[in-house]
Amino acid sequence: MHQLWQHRTEDRTWPLDQLVTVAEEHLADSQAWRMEDIALGEARDQCEEERDWWRDQEDQEFGDRLLALENRHMEALE
């Protein structure tokens, strides 16, 4: 009788062990995906900041050239 009880307990323990293992693997995968999402988000933010900086530089250069052109035009009219 004891062996039968032990056998039934082992039969139940094995699926529970598998369930725990699957849950732990799922948790580890979820954490890895989250870390990857964070890293990609930071990289995207950095790229956007760099793009904005370059756009600001180009806008400043365009504004400077436009102002110089306007000044030359005003001098030519005088």
SESEMAR-102839 format. One record per atom (N, C-alpha, C, O): atom name; x, z, y. Coordinates in steps of 0.001 Angstrom, whole numbers. Example, Ala and Ser with C-alpha at 12.3 -4.5 7.8 and 13.67 -1.06 7.14 Angstrom:
! residues 2
rec atome->N&x->13190&z->7800&y->-5690;
rec atome->CA&x->12300&z->7800&y->-4500;
rec atome->C&x->13200&z->7800&y->-3300;
rec atome->O&x->14236&z->8465&y->-3319;
rec atome->N&x->12850&z->7080&y->-2250;
rec atome->CA&x->13670&z->7140&y->-1060;
rec atome->C&x->12900&z->7870&y->30;
rec atome->O&x->13409&z->8039&y->1138;
//
This chain:
! residues 78
rec atome->N&x->822&z->0&y->-1195;
rec atome->CA&x->0&z->0&y->0;
rec atome->C&x->870&z->0&y->1265;
rec atome->O&x->577&z->-696&y->2237;
rec atome->N&x->1936&z->790&y->1229;
rec atome->CA&x->2839&z->862&y->2368;
rec atome->C&x->3472&z->-506&y->2646;
rec atome->O&x->3631&z->-902&y->3801;
rec atome->N&x->3830&z->-1220&y->1578;
rec atome->CA&x->4438&z->-2541&y->1744;
rec atome->C&x->3440&z->-3525&y->2337;
rec atome->O&x->3805&z->-4372&y->3152;
rec atome->N&x->2196&z->-3414&y->1933;
rec atome->CA&x->1167&z->-4296&y->2487;
rec atome->C&x->998&z->-4035&y->3981;
rec atome->O&x->909&z->-4979&y->4766;
rec atome->N&x->954&z->-2773&y->4378;
rec atome->CA&x->830&z->-2402&y->5793;
rec atome->C&x->2055&z->-2887&y->6586;
rec atome->O&x->1917&z->-3402&y->7695;
rec atome->N&x->3229&z->-2720&y->6016;
rec atome->CA&x->4460&z->-3154&y->6672;
rec atome->C&x->4464&z->-4673&y->6837;
rec atome->O&x->4872&z->-5194&y->7875;
rec atome->N&x->4004&z->-5373&y->5801;
rec atome->CA&x->3947&z->-6831&y->5854;
rec atome->C&x->2973&z->-7292&y->6943;
rec atome->O&x->3281&z->-8218&y->7694;
rec atome->N&x->1811&z->-6660&y->7032;
rec atome->CA&x->833&z->-7034&y->8061;
rec atome->C&x->1377&z->-6740&y->9462;
rec atome->O&x->1166&z->-7523&y->10388;
rec atome->N&x->2064&z->-5630&y->9613;
rec atome->CA&x->2656&z->-5281&y->10906;
rec atome->C&x->3722&z->-6300&y->11295;
rec atome->O&x->3799&z->-6713&y->12452;
rec atome->N&x->4545&z->-6704&y->10327;
rec atome->CA&x->5567&z->-7715&y->10603;
rec atome->C&x->4927&z->-9043&y->10980;
rec atome->O&x->5427&z->-9752&y->11854;
rec atome->N&x->3814&z->-9382&y->10317;
rec atome->CA&x->3119&z->-10626&y->10646;
rec atome->C&x->2614&z->-10612&y->12085;
rec atome->O&x->2582&z->-11655&y->12739;
rec atome->N&x->2226&z->-9462&y->12576;
rec atome->CA&x->1736&z->-9362&y->13957;
rec atome->C&x->2893&z->-9265&y->14954;
rec atome->O&x->2782&z->-9738&y->16085;
rec atome->N&x->3986&z->-8660&y->14540;
rec atome->CA&x->5126&z->-8475&y->15432;
rec atome->C&x->5798&z->-9806&y->15749;
rec atome->O&x->6199&z->-10033&y->16890;
rec atome->N&x->5925&z->-10672&y->14781;
rec atome->CA&x->6600&z->-11950&y->14988;
rec atome->C&x->5917&z->-12794&y->16069;
rec atome->O&x->6606&z->-13291&y->16960;
rec atome->N&x->4575&z->-12980&y->16027;
rec atome->CA&x->3945&z->-13754&y->17112;
rec atome->C&x->4072&z->-13061&y->18472;
rec atome->O&x->4196&z->-13727&y->19500;
rec atome->N&x->4040&z->-11722&y->18477;
rec atome->CA&x->4210&z->-11021&y->19747;
rec atome->C&x->5612&z->-11233&y->20304;
rec atome->O&x->5788&z->-11413&y->21509;
rec atome->N&x->6603&z->-11211&y->19425;
rec atome->CA&x->7968&z->-11485&y->19870;
rec atome->C&x->8082&z->-12886&y->20468;
rec atome->O&x->8737&z->-13086&y->21491;
rec atome->N&x->7442&z->-13839&y->19823;
rec atome->CA&x->7458&z->-15211&y->20345;
rec atome->C&x->6761&z->-15275&y->21697;
rec atome->O&x->7234&z->-15946&y->22614;
rec atome->N&x->5657&z->-14587&y->21815;
rec atome->CA&x->4908&z->-14580&y->23066;
rec atome->C&x->5750&z->-13977&y->24193;
rec atome->O&x->5766&z->-14498&y->25308;
rec atome->N&x->6434&z->-12900&y->23904;
rec atome->CA&x->7309&z->-12271&y->24902;
rec atome->C&x->8442&z->-13221&y->25283;
rec atome->O&x->8776&z->-13353&y->26461;
rec atome->N&x->9024&z->-13871&y->24301;
rec atome->CA&x->10115&z->-14809&y->24568;
rec atome->C&x->9634&z->-15960&y->25450;
rec atome->O&x->10314&z->-16338&y->26404;
rec atome->N&x->8482&z->-16508&y->25137;
rec atome->CA&x->7930&z->-17614&y->25940;
rec atome->C&x->7638&z->-17137&y->27361;
rec atome->O&x->7912&z->-17851&y->28326;
rec atome->N&x->7093&z->-15954&y->27488;
rec atome->CA&x->6800&z->-15422&y->28822;
rec atome->C&x->8081&z->-15215&y->29621;
rec atome->O&x->8125&z->-15534&y->30809;
rec atome->N&x->9119&z->-14688&y->28987;
rec atome->CA&x->10395&z->-14488&y->29672;
rec atome->C&x->11014&z->-15815&y->30088;
rec atome->O&x->11553&z->-15931&y->31188;
rec atome->N&x->10938&z->-16817&y->29214;
rec atome->CA&x->11472&z->-18142&y->29547;
rec atome->C&x->10698&z->-18762&y->30707;
rec atome->O&x->11280&z->-19378&y->31600;
rec atome->N&x->9388&z->-18590&y->30678;
rec atome->CA&x->8555&z->-19120&y->31759;
rec atome->C&x->8908&z->-18445&y->33085;
rec atome->O&x->9004&z->-19110&y->34117;
rec atome->N&x->9099&z->-17144&y->33056;
rec atome->CA&x->9485&z->-16412&y->34260;
rec atome->C&x->10835&z->-16900&y->34782;
rec atome->O&x->10996&z->-17124&y->35982;
rec atome->N&x->11793&z->-17062&y->33889;
rec atome->CA&x->13120&z->-17544&y->34292;
rec atome->C&x->13020&z->-18950&y->34888;
rec atome->O&x->13654&z->-19239&y->35902;
rec atome->N&x->12229&z->-19820&y->34263;
rec atome->CA&x->12044&z->-21173&y->34801;
rec atome->C&x->11394&z->-21133&y->36176;
rec atome->O&x->11810&z->-21854&y->37084;
rec atome->N&x->10382&z->-20299&y->36332;
rec atome->CA&x->9690&z->-20187&y->37618;
rec atome->C&x->10633&z->-19707&y->38704;
rec atome->O&x->10602&z->-20208&y->39828;
rec atome->N&x->11468&z->-18738&y->38371;
rec atome->CA&x->12432&z->-18239&y->39352;
rec atome->C&x->13450&z->-19318&y->39713;
rec atome->O&x->13833&z->-19446&y->40876;
rec atome->N&x->13883&z->-20081&y->38739;
rec atome->CA&x->14838&z->-21162&y->39003;
rec atome->C&x->14206&z->-22229&y->39895;
rec atome->O&x->14842&z->-22720&y->40828;
rec atome->N&x->12961&z->-22582&y->39607;
rec atome->CA&x->12266&z->-23578&y->40440;
rec atome->C&x->12106&z->-23070&y->41865;
rec atome->O&x->12260&z->-23829&y->42822;
rec atome->N&x->11799&z->-21795&y->42005;
rec atome->CA&x->11622&z->-21219&y->43332;
rec atome->C&x->12935&z->-21259&y->44113;
rec atome->O&x->12952&z->-21601&y->45296;
rec atome->N&x->14030&z->-20909&y->43444;
rec atome->CA&x->15334&z->-20938&y->44104;
rec atome->C&x->15701&z->-22371&y->44506;
rec atome->O&x->16278&z->-22600&y->45570;
rec atome->N&x->15362&z->-23319&y->43651;
rec atome->CA&x->15637&z->-24721&y->43971;
rec atome->C&x->14798&z->-25159&y->45173;
rec atome->O&x->15294&z->-25863&y->46053;
rec atome->N&x->13527&z->-24743&y->45212;
rec atome->CA&x->12666&z->-25069&y->46350;
rec atome->C&x->13229&z->-24499&y->47646;
rec atome->O&x->13220&z->-25164&y->48682;
rec atome->N&x->13718&z->-23265&y->47581;
rec atome->CA&x->14295&z->-22635&y->48766;
rec atome->C&x->15538&z->-23394&y->49220;
rec atome->O&x->15709&z->-23664&y->50409;
rec atome->N&x->16400&z->-23735&y->48271;
rec atome->CA&x->17628&z->-24461&y->48612;
rec atome->C&x->17310&z->-25826&y->49220;
rec atome->O&x->17921&z->-26234&y->50208;
rec atome->N&x->16357&z->-26520&y->48625;
rec atome->CA&x->15993&z->-27834&y->49159;
rec atome->C&x->15361&z->-27711&y->50540;
rec atome->O&x->15595&z->-28547&y->51412;
rec atome->N&x->14566&z->-26675&y->50736;
rec atome->CA&x->13963&z->-26447&y->52048;
rec atome->C&x->15011&z->-26175&y->53109;
rec atome->O&x->14912&z->-26679&y->54228;
rec atome->N&x->16014&z->-25382&y->52766;
rec atome->CA&x->17094&z->-25101&y->53715;
rec atome->C&x->17889&z->-26363&y->54035;
rec atome->O&x->18260&z->-26593&y->55186;
rec atome->N&x->18146&z->-27171&y->53025;
rec atome->CA&x->18875&z->-28426&y->53244;
rec atome->C&x->18058&z->-29360&y->54131;
rec atome->O&x->18603&z->-30014&y->55021;
rec atome->N&x->16750&z->-29419&y->53886;
rec atome->CA&x->15880&z->-30269&y->54704;
rec atome->C&x->15872&z->-29787&y->56149;
rec atome->O&x->15946&z->-30588&y->57080;
rec atome->N&x->15780&z->-28465&y->56331;
rec atome->CA&x->15784&z->-27911&y->57689;
rec atome->C&x->17084&z->-28242&y->58412;
rec atome->O&x->17073&z->-28579&y->59596;
rec atome->N&x->18192&z->-28146&y->57705;
rec atome->CA&x->19484&z->-28458&y->58312;
rec atome->C&x->19550&z->-29927&y->58709;
rec atome->O&x->20047&z->-30262&y->59784;
rec atome->N&x->19052&z->-30799&y->57847;
rec atome->CA&x->19040&z->-32236&y->58170;
rec atome->C&x->18177&z->-32511&y->59393;
rec atome->O&x->18543&z->-33317&y->60249;
rec atome->N&x->17029&z->-31839&y->59475;
rec atome->CA&x->16148&z->-32036&y->60625;
rec atome->C&x->16809&z->-31541&y->61910;
rec atome->O&x->16679&z->-32169&y->62961;
rec atome->N&x->17520&z->-30410&y->61824;
rec atome->CA&x->18224&z->-29902&y->63003;
rec atome->C&x->19304&z->-30877&y->63455;
rec atome->O&x->19454&z->-31136&y->64649;
rec atome->N&x->20052&z->-31412&y->62502;
rec atome->CA&x->21092&z->-32384&y->62848;
rec atome->C&x->20483&z->-33644&y->63441;
rec atome->O&x->21009&z->-34192&y->64409;
rec atome->N&x->19379&z->-34109&y->62869;
rec atome->CA&x->18710&z->-35307&y->63397;
rec atome->C&x->18234&z->-35053&y->64821;
rec atome->O&x->18396&z->-35903&y->65697;
rec atome->N&x->17642&z->-33875&y->65050;
rec atome->CA&x->17168&z->-33541&y->66392;
rec atome->C&x->18323&z->-33467&y->67382;
rec atome->O&x->18192&z->-33901&y->68527;
rec atome->N&x->19468&z->-32912&y->66939;
rec atome->CA&x->20638&z->-32826&y->67820;
rec atome->C&x->21098&z->-34223&y->68216;
rec atome->O&x->21378&z->-34481&y->69386;
rec atome->N&x->21178&z->-35136&y->67226;
rec atome->CA&x->21610&z->-36510&y->67525;
rec atome->C&x->20616&z->-37205&y->68448;
rec atome->O&x->21011&z->-37945&y->69348;
rec atome->N&x->19336&z->-36967&y->68224;
rec atome->CA&x->18332&z->-37578&y->69114;
rec atome->C&x->18488&z->-37058&y->70535;
rec atome->O&x->18399&z->-37822&y->71496;
rec atome->N&x->18720&z->-35752&y->70665;
rec atome->CA&x->18925&z->-35184&y->71996;
rec atome->C&x->20149&z->-35802&y->72666;
rec atome->O&x->20127&z->-36095&y->73862;
rec atome->N&x->21219&z->-35998&y->71888;
rec atome->CA&x->22435&z->-36620&y->72427;
rec atome->C&x->22134&z->-38038&y->72899;
rec atome->O&x->22547&z->-38445&y->73985;
rec atome->N&x->21414&z->-38779&y->72073;
rec atome->CA&x->21083&z->-40161&y->72440;
rec atome->C&x->20178&z->-40194&y->73668;
rec atome->O&x->20345&z->-41044&y->74542;
rec atome->N&x->19220&z->-39271&y->73734;
rec atome->CA&x->18340&z->-39209&y->74906;
rec atome->C&x->19145&z->-38896&y->76165;
rec atome->O&x->18908&z->-39480&y->77222;
rec atome->N&x->20090&z->-37977&y->76044;
rec atome->CA&x->20923&z->-37615&y->77194;
rec atome->C&x->21764&z->-38809&y->77640;
rec atome->O&x->21857&z->-39096&y->78834;
rec atome->N&x->22369&z->-39497&y->76691;
rec atome->CA&x->23175&z->-40672&y->77035;
rec atome->C&x->22318&z->-41749&y->77684;
rec atome->O&x->22737&z->-42367&y->78663;
rec atome->N&x->21119&z->-41981&y->77150;
rec atome->CA&x->20219&z->-42981&y->77724;
rec atome->C&x->19826&z->-42582&y->79138;
rec atome->O&x->19816&z->-43410&y->80049;
rec atome->N&x->19503&z->-41304&y->79313;
rec atome->CA&x->19132&z->-40816&y->80652;
rec atome->C&x->20267&z->-40981&y->81638;
rec atome->O&x->20044&z->-41381&y->82781;
rec atome->N&x->21483&z->-40679&y->81212;
rec atome->CA&x->22652&z->-40832&y->82090;
rec atome->C&x->22853&z->-42292&y->82477;
rec atome->O&x->23123&z->-42605&y->83637;
rec atome->N&x->22721&z->-43177&y->81503;
rec atome->CA&x->22906&z->-44611&y->81791;
rec atome->C&x->21797&z->-45126&y->82707;
rec atome->O&x->22044&z->-45944&y->83593;
rec atome->N&x->20576&z->-44642&y->82488;
rec atome->CA&x->19453&z->-45065&y->83323;
rec atome->C&x->19644&z->-44577&y->84757;
rec atome->O&x->19392&z->-45317&y->85708;
rec atome->N&x->20084&z->-43343&y->84908;
rec atome->CA&x->20328&z->-42801&y->86242;
rec atome->C&x->21430&z->-43585&y->86947;
rec atome->O&x->21313&z->-43878&y->88137;
rec atome->N&x->22485&z->-43922&y->86239;
rec atome->CA&x->23573&z->-44707&y->86832;
rec atome->C&x->23065&z->-46079&y->87261;
rec atome->O&x->23430&z->-46582&y->88324;
rec atome->N&x->22228&z->-46674&y->86432;
rec atome->CA&x->21666&z->-47981&y->86773;
rec atome->C&x->20761&z->-47886&y->88002;
rec atome->O&x->20795&z->-48758&y->88869;
rec atome->N&x->19965&z->-46841&y->88072;
rec atome->CA&x->19097&z->-46651&y->89243;
rec atome->C&x->19934&z->-46452&y->90505;
rec atome->O&x->19607&z->-46984&y->91566;
rec atome->N&x->21011&z->-45686&y->90381;
rec atome->CA&x->21888&z->-45476&y->91545;
rec atome->C&x->22511&z->-46791&y->91998;
rec atome->O&x->22582&z->-47069&y->93195;
rec atome->N&x->22959&z->-47593&y->91049;
rec atome->CA&x->23543&z->-48897&y->91425;
rec atome->C&x->22476&z->-49788&y->92078;
rec atome->O&x->22773&z->-50531&y->93013;
rec atome->N&x->21274&z->-49711&y->91596;
rec atome->CA&x->20187&z->-50509&y->92166;
rec atome->C&x->19911&z->-50050&y->93601;
rec atome->O&x->19735&z->-50875&y->94497;
rec atome->N&x->19875&z->-48742&y->93811;
rec atome->CA&x->19620&z->-48203&y->95158;
rec atome->C&x->20762&z->-48591&y->96106;
rec atome->O&x->20517&z->-48921&y->97266;
rec atome->N&x->21982&z->-48553&y->95627;
rec atome->CA&x->23122&z->-48954&y->96463;
rec atome->C&x->23046&z->-50429&y->96814;
rec atome->O&x->23401&z->-50835&y->97921;
rec atome->N&x->22577&z->-51231&y->95857;
rec atome->CA&x->22493&z->-52674&y->96097;
rec atome->C&x->21406&z->-52971&y->97144;
rec atome->O&x->21519&z->-53935&y->97901;
rec atome->N&x->20364&z->-52147&y->97180;
rec atome->CA&x->19284&z->-52363&y->98150;
rec atome->C&x->19698&z->-51952&y->99543;
rec atome->O&x->19109&z->-52422&y->100516;
rec atome->N&x->20680&z->-51102&y->99672;
rec atome->CA&x->21080&z->-50630&y->101019;
rec atome->C&x->21895&z->-51609&y->101754;
rec atome->O&x->22298&z->-51349&y->102888;
//
